[in-house]
Amino acid sequence: MSDKKLTQKNIIEPPYFSNWADLLFPRIANAILPFISRINWITPNIVTLVSFLLYVLGCLFLFIDLPYHLLYTAILLPVAYIGDCLDGQLARTKKLSSDIGNYLDKVVDVLKIYIITLSLAVSAYQSTHDVLYIYLGFTACFFFNFRYYIKLETIFSQFNKDPQYLIECGKRRRELYSLKEMQYTKLTKSLPGKVKLLWLKHRSIFWVDEAEFVVFTSLGALVNRVDLVLWVLAVSQVLIATWRLFERGYQTYKAPEQLLDPMRK
């Protein structure tokens, strides 16, 4: 693939599907992709593993008492997440996509949430000796993964009722991509439209996923407020999981047609 084809559209989904932090890191990955793709020995799986190791190291620095250890966390976690955005794009660029690579990427993504919440909890406990932060770390981790369970259980339920469900979801996703592109183009032609577009692009600021875990932890490390990060992550995951629990229940029994839309955890 030539450098000209490595455009923003290759890496960033429309704002309708993206979290606010996931509109930042992929842009950086997109910028370095042409350079990385020229290095023959760098494979997508190598990027995944190196990214994971940097992530673990960044989390360890949360509670390892060394000079400037929180600064290392603030640097390493964003770098690791850029690698997490890069591996899939590199696989598509080099035509090295594989089932094992996709599996590895998904598995370590979930494992990272356990590692970062545990590290935050240990760090906060070391600083305060308050066991509450251990519970907050557990809460953030559990409810994040509970969101995954709700999503997967909903998908399995629909697939069991209709084996064509996933195919229909793919069609609906492509339709939404085209529809949103046309809507965004139309909205840019007026001031009220631009205001609405601003909201559509950034309404996901209320959502907290993997990228936001990294952003909040890095910022918390910079200002030495890991305890505050735990509160943000725990409360956000409880609220989001509770919303998803009732939303998916309503859609399953009252509005199953909505389950064809791209399903977020």
C-alpha positions in Angstrom: 0.0 0.0 0.0 1.4 3.4 -0.9 1.7 6.2 1.5 -1.1 8.1 -0.2 -3.5 5.4 0.6 -2.7 5.6 4.3 -5.3 8.3 4.9 -7.2 9.2 8.0 -10.2 7.1 6.8 -8.1 4.0 6.9 -7.7 4.2 10.6 -10.5 6.3 12.2 -14.1 5.3 12.2 -16.8 8.0 11.9 -17.4 9.9 15.2 -20.7 8.1 15.6 -18.8 4.9 16.6 -15.8 6.4 18.3 -15.0 7.5 21.9 -13.3 10.9 22.4 -9.9 9.4 23.3 -10.2 7.0 20.4 -10.3 10.1 18.1 -6.8 11.1 19.3 -4.5 8.0 19.5 -5.4 6.6 16.1 -4.3 9.9 14.5 -0.9 9.5 16.0 -0.7 5.8 14.9 -1.8 6.9 11.4 1.0 9.4 11.3 3.7 6.8 12.0 2.2 4.0 10.1 4.0 4.7 6.8 7.3 4.6 8.5 6.6 1.5 10.6 5.2 -0.4 7.5 8.6 -0.1 5.7 10.4 -2.0 8.4 10.1 -5.6 7.3 10.8 -7.4 10.6 8.1 -5.5 12.5 4.9 -7.5 12.3 1.5 -6.8 13.8 1.9 -9.4 16.5 5.3 -7.9 17.5 3.6 -4.5 17.9 0.8 -6.1 20.0 3.3 -7.8 22.3 5.6 -4.8 22.7 2.6 -2.5 23.3 1.4 -4.9 26.0 4.8 -5.0 27.7 5.1 -1.2 27.7 1.6 -1.0 29.1 2.5 -3.5 31.9 5.7 -1.5 32.6 3.7 1.7 32.8 1.3 0.2 35.2 4.1 -1.2 37.4 5.6 2.3 37.7 2.3 3.4 39.4 3.4 1.7 42.6 7.2 1.0 42.3 8.9 3.6 44.4 11.5 5.1 42.1 12.4 8.6 41.2 9.9 10.1 38.7 8.1 6.8 38.6 4.7 8.4 37.9 6.2 10.4 35.1 7.2 7.1 33.5 3.6 5.9 33.8 2.3 9.1 32.2 4.6 8.6 29.2 4.5 4.8 28.8 0.7 4.3 28.9 -0.1 6.6 25.9 2.8 5.2 23.9 1.5 1.7 24.6 -2.0 2.6 23.5 -0.7 4.1 20.3 0.9 0.7 19.6 -2.5 -0.9 20.4 -4.0 1.3 17.6 -1.2 0.6 15.3 -1.1 -3.2 15.2 -4.4 -3.7 13.3 -3.6 -1.0 10.8 -0.2 -2.5 10.2 -1.8 -5.9 9.6 -4.1 -4.5 7.0 -1.3 -2.5 5.4 1.0 -5.4 5.1 -1.8 -7.9 4.5 -0.8 -9.9 7.5 -4.2 -10.1 9.2 -4.6 -13.4 11.0 -7.1 -15.1 13.4 -4.4 -15.5 16.0 -3.4 -11.9 15.8 -7.0 -10.8 16.2 -7.5 -13.1 19.1 -4.3 -11.9 20.8 -5.3 -8.3 20.4 -8.7 -8.8 21.9 -7.5 -10.9 24.8 -4.8 -8.5 25.9 -7.2 -5.6 25.7 -9.3 -7.1 28.4 -6.3 -8.2 30.4 -5.0 -4.6 30.4 -8.1 -3.4 32.3 -7.4 -5.8 35.1 -3.7 -4.8 35.2 -4.4 -1.0 35.2 -7.2 -1.2 37.8 -5.1 -3.5 40.1 -2.1 -1.2 39.7 -4.1 1.9 40.5 -5.6 0.2 43.5 -2.3 -0.9 44.9 -0.8 2.6 44.3 -3.7 4.4 46.0 -3.6 2.0 48.9 0.1 2.4 49.4 -0.4 6.2 49.6 -3.5 6.3 51.8 -3.6 2.9 53.5 -7.3 3.0 52.9 -8.8 -0.3 51.8 -11.6 1.5 50.0 -9.3 2.0 47.0 -8.9 -1.8 46.6 -12.7 -2.0 46.3 -12.8 0.8 43.8 -10.2 -1.0 41.7 -12.3 -4.2 41.8 -15.5 -2.2 41.0 -13.9 -0.5 37.9 -12.6 -3.8 36.6 -15.7 -5.9 37.3 -18.2 -3.5 35.8 -16.0 -2.8 32.7 -16.0 -6.6 32.0 -19.7 -6.8 32.9 -20.3 -4.4 30.0 -18.6 -7.0 27.8 -20.8 -9.7 29.1 -24.0 -7.8 28.5 -22.9 -7.1 24.9 -21.9 -10.7 24.2 -24.9 -12.2 25.9 -27.2 -9.9 23.8 -25.4 -10.9 20.5 -25.6 -14.7 21.3 -29.2 -14.3 22.1 -30.0 -12.7 18.8 -27.8 -15.1 16.9 -29.6 -18.1 18.4 -32.9 -16.7 17.2 -31.6 -15.7 13.8 -28.4 -17.2 12.3 -28.4 -14.3 9.8 -28.2 -11.8 12.6 -24.5 -10.9 12.2 -24.9 -10.6 8.4 -27.7 -8.1 8.9 -25.6 -6.2 11.4 -22.9 -5.8 8.9 -25.3 -4.4 6.3 -26.7 -2.0 8.9 -23.2 -0.8 9.8 -22.4 0.0 6.2 -25.7 1.8 5.8 -25.0 3.9 8.9 -21.5 4.8 7.7 -22.9 6.2 4.4 -25.8 7.9 6.2 -23.6 9.6 8.8 -21.1 10.8 6.1 -24.0 12.5 4.2 -25.4 14.0 7.4 -22.1 15.4 8.5 -21.5 17.0 5.1 -24.9 18.7 5.3 -24.5 19.9 8.8 -21.3 21.8 8.0 -23.2 24.2 5.8 -24.9 26.2 8.6 -24.0 27.5 12.1 -26.8 25.5 13.9 -25.6 22.5 11.9 -22.0 23.0 13.0 -23.1 23.3 16.6 -25.1 20.0 16.3 -22.1 18.4 14.6 -19.9 19.5 17.5 -22.2 17.6 19.9 -22.4 14.5 17.7 -18.7 14.3 17.5 -18.0 14.8 21.2 -21.0 13.4 23.0 -19.0 10.3 23.7 -17.0 12.4 26.2 -19.4 10.8 28.8 -18.1 7.4 27.9 -15.1 5.8 29.5 -13.4 2.8 27.7 -9.9 1.5 27.2 -8.5 4.7 25.8 -10.0 6.8 28.5 -8.6 4.5 31.2 -5.1 5.4 29.7 -5.8 9.1 29.5 -7.2 9.4 33.0 -4.4 7.3 34.5 -1.7 9.3 32.7 -3.2 12.6 33.8 -3.7 11.3 37.4 0.0 10.2 37.4 1.1 13.6 36.3 -0.7 15.4 39.1 -0.2 12.6 41.6 -3.9 12.0 42.1 -4.2 8.3 41.4 -6.9 8.1 44.1 -9.1 10.5 42.1 -8.6 8.4 38.9 -10.0 5.3 40.7 -13.1 7.2 41.7 -13.7 8.4 38.1 -13.2 4.9 36.7 -15.2 3.0 39.3 -18.2 5.4 39.2 -18.2 5.7 35.4 -18.1 1.9 34.9 -21.0 1.3 37.3 -23.1 4.0 35.6 -22.4 2.8 32.1 -22.9 -0.9 32.9 -26.2 -0.1 34.6 -27.3 1.9 31.5 -26.3 -0.9 29.2 -28.1 -3.5 31.4 -31.5 -1.7 31.1 -30.9 -0.5 27.5 -30.1 -4.0 26.1 -33.0 -5.5 28.1 -35.4 -3.0 26.6 -34.1 -3.5 23.1 -34.3 -7.3 23.4 -37.9 -7.4 24.4 -39.4 -4.1 23.0 -37.1 -2.9 20.1 -35.1 -5.8 18.6 -34.6 -3.8 15.4 -32.3 -1.5 17.3 -29.9 -4.4 18.0 -28.9 -4.3 14.3 -27.1 -1.0 15.0 -23.3 -1.2 15.9 -23.4 -2.6 19.4 -21.1 -0.9 21.9 -20.2 -2.5 25.2 
